[in-house]
Amino acid sequence: MTQFECVLDAHAAVGECPTWHAGEQRLYWIDSPTGRINRFDPVTGKNETRDLGYHIGSFAFRKTGGLIAATQRGFCFLDFDTGLLDLISDPESGRNDLTMNDGRAGPGGQFFAGSMGFPIRLDQLDGTFYRLDADGTVTALVGGMGTSNGLAFSPDGKTLYHADSLPCVQTIWAWDHDPASGGIENRRVFATTEELAGRPDGACVDAEGFYWSANVDGWQVVRYAPDGSIDRILAIPVQKPSMPCFGGPYLDILYVTSIGNGGSSPMAEGQPQAGGIFACQPGVKGLPEPFFAG
């Protein structure tokens, strides 16, 4: 399976945040605007759904069980099996024109997530990149974001990658990261997509330290070397791939979610599986997903 195949014809509006749970051997993912969190078993093909009732941008697993999620109403805990929801903190309280977007747990047990326009406006750069610590403290790390995306960490945890998907930015940055404190510094440009098809959306890092980025509107997934050069480009049969992750028993399967009838740009015709989840085996392995310590 060296080329992408559709493994779940989900018809999601905006499929996002695929995250592999190694203990369960299942893939969790979301449909952002519908507020649905899903749990997919690739062996049986069964996909279970929980409905939050409002926009969700991302989530991570908790060490104590359940999920931490970044949503239209801020950060919240969710028990997938019971559906119980516990709101924690809303850093964008009072801003009905913003919602939380891409995020993930860091190697130090913190949860990082950024906000974006709600709905997306191509000239709006007032989103913020946040860190949620295990004790519930929320820290604003970076302002002036359009659509916060592309969050991932190097294998040693000392580099944090972060992107902005807006056409006027379409840049991936690298930061020095301290896993113990979750602090970041020394921001620099890692890569841009100005000369590629599409823009940087969600991302992950493989066990060799290479950064995989879904190029939304580009029909492709790009693998970058640690120095920011392009290692390879994989074509995918949908216009709007949204985020990759590694999964499977050996973490050697690359899963990619995609956007169906959602998103901020027009859809080309002839994409019957848009909004589905795709998979291939690119010949490298991924990293186990960190858990939020809170």
C-alpha positions as CSV (number, residue, x, y, z in Angstrom):
1,M,0.0,0.0,0.0
2,T,2.5,2.6,-1.2
3,Q,-0.3,4.8,-2.7
4,F,-3.1,6.4,-0.7
5,E,-6.3,4.4,-0.5
6,C,-9.6,5.4,1.2
7,V,-10.0,3.4,4.4
8,L,-13.1,5.2,5.7
9,D,-15.5,6.9,3.2
10,A,-16.7,9.2,6.0
11,H,-17.9,12.2,3.9
12,A,-16.8,14.5,6.7
13,A,-17.4,18.3,6.3
14,V,-13.9,19.0,7.7
15,G,-12.1,15.8,8.8
16,E,-9.2,16.7,11.1
17,C,-6.9,15.7,14.0
18,P,-6.3,11.9,13.3
19,T,-4.6,10.5,16.4
20,W,-3.6,6.9,16.9
21,H,-4.3,5.3,20.3
22,A,-1.6,2.6,20.5
23,G,-3.3,0.9,23.6
24,E,-6.6,0.6,21.8
25,Q,-5.3,0.2,18.3
26,R,-7.9,2.6,17.1
27,L,-7.8,5.9,15.3
28,Y,-9.6,8.9,16.8
29,W,-10.5,11.9,14.6
30,I,-12.9,14.8,14.4
31,D,-15.3,16.5,12.0
32,S,-14.7,20.0,13.2
33,P,-17.8,22.1,12.2
34,T,-20.2,19.3,13.1
35,G,-18.7,19.0,16.6
36,R,-18.2,15.2,16.2
37,I,-15.4,13.1,17.7
38,N,-15.0,9.7,16.1
39,R,-13.2,6.5,17.0
40,F,-12.4,4.2,14.0
41,D,-11.3,0.6,14.2
42,P,-9.3,-0.2,11.0
43,V,-9.7,-3.9,11.5
44,T,-13.5,-4.1,11.8
45,G,-14.2,-0.9,9.9
46,K,-16.5,0.3,12.7
47,N,-16.6,4.1,13.3
48,E,-18.2,5.4,16.5
49,T,-19.2,9.0,17.0
50,R,-19.8,11.4,19.9
51,D,-21.5,14.8,19.2
52,L,-20.3,17.8,21.2
53,G,-22.9,20.1,19.5
54,Y,-20.4,22.8,18.7
55,H,-17.2,23.3,16.7
56,I,-14.1,21.3,17.8
57,G,-10.6,22.1,16.6
58,S,-8.4,19.3,18.1
59,F,-7.9,16.9,21.0
60,A,-5.3,14.7,22.8
61,F,-5.5,11.7,25.0
62,R,-5.2,12.1,28.8
63,K,-2.9,10.0,31.0
64,T,-5.9,9.6,33.4
65,G,-8.2,8.5,30.6
66,G,-10.5,10.3,28.3
67,L,-9.6,13.3,26.1
68,I,-8.7,16.9,26.4
69,A,-10.3,18.9,23.6
70,A,-9.9,22.5,22.1
71,T,-13.3,23.7,21.0
72,Q,-15.5,26.7,20.3
73,R,-16.1,27.0,24.0
74,G,-12.4,26.6,25.0
75,F,-10.7,23.7,26.6
76,C,-12.7,20.8,27.9
77,F,-12.4,17.2,29.1
78,L,-14.4,14.5,27.4
79,D,-15.1,10.9,28.2
80,F,-15.7,9.2,24.8
81,D,-17.4,6.1,26.3
82,T,-19.9,8.0,28.4
83,G,-20.1,11.3,26.5
84,L,-19.6,13.3,29.6
85,L,-18.1,16.8,29.0
86,D,-16.4,19.0,31.5
87,L,-15.5,22.6,30.5
88,I,-12.2,23.9,31.9
89,S,-11.2,27.2,30.5
90,D,-12.1,29.5,27.6
91,P,-9.1,31.7,26.7
92,E,-11.1,33.4,23.9
93,S,-14.2,34.1,26.1
94,G,-16.2,37.0,24.7
95,R,-14.8,36.5,21.1
96,N,-17.6,34.9,19.2
97,D,-15.6,35.4,16.0
98,L,-12.8,33.0,17.1
99,T,-12.6,29.3,17.9
100,M,-9.9,26.9,18.8
101,N,-8.2,24.9,16.0
102,D,-5.2,22.6,15.6
103,G,-3.6,21.2,18.8
104,R,-1.9,18.3,20.4
105,A,-0.2,17.1,23.6
106,G,3.5,17.9,23.9
107,P,6.3,15.5,25.1
108,G,6.2,17.2,28.5
109,G,2.6,16.5,29.1
110,Q,1.2,20.0,28.2
111,F,-1.5,20.6,25.6
112,F,-0.9,23.2,22.9
113,A,-3.6,24.6,20.7
114,G,-4.2,27.8,18.7
115,S,-7.3,29.8,17.7
116,M,-8.5,31.0,14.3
117,G,-11.3,33.1,12.8
118,F,-14.8,31.7,13.1
119,P,-15.7,31.7,10.3
120,I,-12.3,32.0,8.7
121,R,-11.5,35.4,7.3
122,L,-8.6,35.7,5.0
123,D,-7.5,39.1,6.4
124,Q,-7.9,38.3,10.1
125,L,-4.7,37.7,12.1
126,D,-5.8,37.9,15.7
127,G,-5.7,34.3,16.6
128,T,-3.4,33.1,19.5
129,F,-1.3,30.0,20.1
130,Y,-1.8,28.7,23.7
131,R,-0.4,26.2,26.1
132,L,-2.5,24.4,28.7
133,D,-0.5,23.0,31.6
134,A,-1.5,20.0,33.7
135,D,-2.7,22.2,36.6
136,G,-5.1,24.1,34.3
137,T,-3.0,27.2,33.7
138,V,-3.4,28.7,30.3
139,T,-0.5,30.7,28.7
140,A,-0.7,32.7,25.5
141,L,2.5,32.0,23.6
142,V,2.1,33.7,20.2
143,G,-0.3,36.2,18.9
144,G,-1.1,37.5,15.4
145,M,-2.1,34.1,14.0
146,G,-4.5,33.6,11.1
147,T,-5.3,29.9,11.1
148,S,-3.2,28.1,13.7
149,N,-2.1,24.7,12.3
150,G,0.8,22.2,11.7
151,L,1.7,21.6,15.3
152,A,4.2,18.8,15.8
153,F,7.4,18.0,17.8
154,S,10.8,16.6,16.9
155,P,11.6,13.1,18.3
156,D,13.7,14.5,21.1
157,G,11.0,17.1,22.0
158,K,13.4,20.0,21.6
159,T,11.8,21.5,18.5
160,L,8.2,22.6,18.2
161,Y,6.8,23.1,14.7
162,H,3.8,25.4,14.1
163,A,2.2,26.7,10.9
164,D,-0.3,29.3,9.7
165,S,-2.5,28.2,6.8
166,L,-3.9,31.5,5.6
167,P,-2.9,32.3,2.0
168,C,-1.2,35.5,3.1
169,V,1.0,33.6,5.5
170,Q,1.3,29.9,4.5
171,T,4.4,29.5,6.6
172,I,5.8,26.7,8.9
173,W,8.0,27.8,11.8
174,A,10.3,25.9,14.1
175,W,10.9,26.9,17.7
176,D,13.3,25.8,20.4
177,H,11.1,23.9,22.9
178,D,11.7,23.0,26.5
179,P,9.7,19.8,27.2
180,A,9.8,20.3,31.0
181,S,8.3,23.8,31.0
182,G,6.6,23.8,27.6
183,G,8.4,27.1,26.9
184,I,9.3,28.1,23.3
185,E,11.8,30.6,21.9
186,N,14.0,31.4,18.9
187,R,11.2,31.4,16.2
188,R,12.5,30.9,12.7
189,V,11.0,30.0,9.3
190,F,11.2,26.2,8.7
191,A,9.5,26.2,5.3
192,T,6.9,28.0,3.2
193,T,4.5,26.7,0.5
194,E,4.5,29.7,-1.8
195,E,6.0,27.7,-4.6
196,L,4.0,24.5,-3.9
197,A,0.4,23.6,-4.6
198,G,-1.8,24.3,-1.6
199,R,-1.0,25.6,1.9
200,P,0.3,23.9,5.1
201,D,-2.5,22.4,7.2
202,G,-2.1,19.7,9.9
203,A,1.2,17.8,10.4
204,C,3.1,15.1,12.2
205,V,6.8,14.1,12.6
206,D,8.1,10.6,11.9
207,A,10.7,8.6,13.9
208,E,13.5,9.9,11.6
209,G,12.6,13.5,12.5
210,F,11.0,14.4,9.2
211,Y,8.0,16.7,9.2
212,W,4.9,15.6,7.2
213,S,2.5,18.3,6.2
214,A,-0.9,18.0,4.5
215,N,-1.1,20.7,1.8
216,V,-4.8,21.7,1.8
217,D,-5.9,22.7,-1.7
218,G,-2.8,21.0,-3.1
219,W,-3.8,17.4,-3.5
220,Q,-0.6,16.3,-1.7
221,V,1.3,15.5,1.5
222,V,4.8,16.8,1.8
223,R,7.7,15.3,3.8
224,Y,10.3,17.8,4.9
225,A,13.8,17.0,6.1
226,P,14.9,18.5,9.5
227,D,16.6,21.3,7.6
228,G,13.3,22.3,5.9
229,S,14.2,20.9,2.5
230,I,11.6,18.8,0.7
231,D,12.3,15.1,0.9
232,R,9.3,13.9,-1.1
233,I,5.7,14.7,-2.2
234,L,3.0,12.2,-2.1
235,A,-0.1,12.7,-4.3
236,I,-3.5,12.1,-2.6
237,P,-6.8,11.7,-4.5
238,V,-8.5,14.6,-2.8
239,Q,-8.0,18.4,-3.1
240,K,-8.0,19.1,0.6
241,P,-6.0,16.7,2.8
242,S,-6.1,18.2,6.3
243,M,-3.8,16.3,8.6
244,P,-1.6,13.2,8.7
245,C,-0.7,10.8,11.5
246,F,1.1,7.5,11.9
247,G,-0.8,4.5,13.2
248,G,-1.2,0.7,13.0
249,P,0.5,-1.9,15.2
250,Y,3.9,-0.9,14.0
251,L,3.2,2.8,13.5
252,D,4.0,2.4,9.8
253,I,0.7,3.4,8.3
254,L,0.2,7.0,7.4
255,Y,-3.4,8.1,7.9
256,V,-4.7,11.4,6.4
257,T,-8.0,13.0,7.1
258,S,-9.6,15.3,4.4
259,I,-12.1,18.0,3.9
260,G,-15.4,17.4,2.2
261,N,-18.1,20.1,1.8
262,G,-16.5,22.4,4.4
263,G,-13.5,24.6,4.3
264,S,-13.0,28.2,3.0
265,S,-12.1,27.5,-0.7
266,P,-14.2,26.1,-3.6
267,M,-14.2,22.3,-4.2
268,A,-13.2,20.9,-7.5
269,E,-15.6,18.4,-9.0
270,G,-14.9,14.7,-9.3
271,Q,-13.9,13.9,-5.7
272,P,-16.4,11.3,-4.5
273,Q,-14.3,10.4,-1.5
274,A,-13.6,13.9,-0.3
275,G,-14.1,14.0,3.5
276,G,-12.8,10.5,3.8
277,I,-9.7,9.1,5.6
278,F,-6.9,7.8,3.5
279,A,-3.9,5.6,4.3
280,C,-0.6,4.4,2.8
281,Q,2.6,2.8,4.0
282,P,5.4,5.3,3.1
283,G,8.3,3.1,4.3
284,V,9.0,4.9,7.6
285,K,7.5,4.7,11.0
286,G,5.9,7.3,13.3
287,L,6.2,8.2,17.0
288,P,3.9,7.2,19.8
289,E,1.5,10.1,20.6
290,P,2.1,12.0,23.9
291,F,-0.6,12.2,26.5
292,F,-1.8,15.2,28.3
293,A,-0.7,15.0,32.0
294,G,-3.8,16.8,33.4
